[in-house]
């Protein structure tokens, strides 16, 4: 499989479809349904707009996260031997059809290191221009997700805006609270893409991608995992161009 490197550097994401099989997705959903406490055949049990689950290491989740096509894509975007295989699949905000706003649909970037913040104070975790602690933001679709099924919103090209903003903050970087205080104004005019697709689709995004959830207006619950790909070694912005990964090249181009 050939990853569109130019698109990743320009837009901040690539879509891999399929990245894992529908059979693996179905096996994973059976485990997730069990743990939601809801009955897939009884909508009266779907009482919450979001049920948060996570960090599953059962075989279908490990298989989804480590397919040959994804490993090739990780090498292409992050660099061979510069990332760590996932042993789990991260968190699942399982979204159910619901009226109104679920209360977690604000634009944000995923922070990647704790700094001096408390371990659970994620609004004050940080991100810096070399993306310490995160190689990629990933979206794993474990159910079919259409336009009405609460697809994650991606601001195309916003990773370039965030790179420029982080550059001035140096190694210490900025917290999510600091980044979000003006609602990510610099990327507000960027076009928005919806992370839709069939079960088995994966979106691989630059770690600086500005993204957001949205209410579920469809009929069936949405099962999506959002793990980070972790770096085996820090990103460096001073490599020769032939040695730089596309993640690093995007940052460098933003700062040029």
Secondary structure, 3 states (H helix, E strand, C coil): CCCCHHHHHHHCEEEECCCCCHHHHHHHHHHHHHHHCCCCCCHHHCCCCEEEEECCCCHHHHHHHCCHHHHHHHHHHHCCCCEECCCCCCEEEEECCCCCCCCCCCCECCCCECCCCCCCCHHHCEECCCCCCCCEEEEEECCCECCCCCCCEEECCHHHHHHHHHHCCHHHCEEHHHHHCCCCHHHCCCCEEECCECCCCEEEECCCCCEECCCCCCCCCECEECCEEEECCCCCCCCCCCCCCHHHHHHHHHHC
